[in-house]
Amino acid sequence: QVRLVESGGGLVQAGGSLRLSCAASASSFSMTSVGWYRRPPGKQRELVAVISSSGSTNYADFAKGRFTISRDNAQKMVHLQMSSLKPEDTGVYYCYLKYNFLAFEYWGQGTQVTVSS
C-alpha cells in the first residue's frame, strides 16, 4: 500500500520561508512523479510543483523563482522549499505520487500553510 505523510506546515509572516516534506511509503519510489498541490480557501485545488523520475521539474507561474521542489530517492522523500511567502500562498498543501505507467494518483492528508500580512 502507498502512504504519503506531509510535515512542515504552519504559520509564517509574509516574506518568510517554510519547508514542506513528504515521506512516502511506496515501492519503486524512483519510478514515480511526485509533487505538491494546494487549495487556497474558497478556491480550486491547483498544481504547485512536480518532479519526475528523471528529475525534471515543472512549477506553477506563482511558484517559479520562489519555490524549489526536490526529491531524495534513498529516503523516499519529496520536499518543497518555499521562500518570499505571500498571504495568497495560504492554503492546504497536498503531496501526491503517480507511478510512471499508472494513471492513478495517491494523495497525502494535507498540511495547512498560513501566511500573515
Secondary structure, 3 states (H helix, E strand, C coil): CCEEEEECCEEEECCCCEEEEEEEECCCHHHEEEEEEEECCCCCCEEEEEECCCCCEEECCCCCCCEEEEEECCCCEEEEEECCCCHHHCEEEEEEEEECCCCCEEECCCEEEEEEC
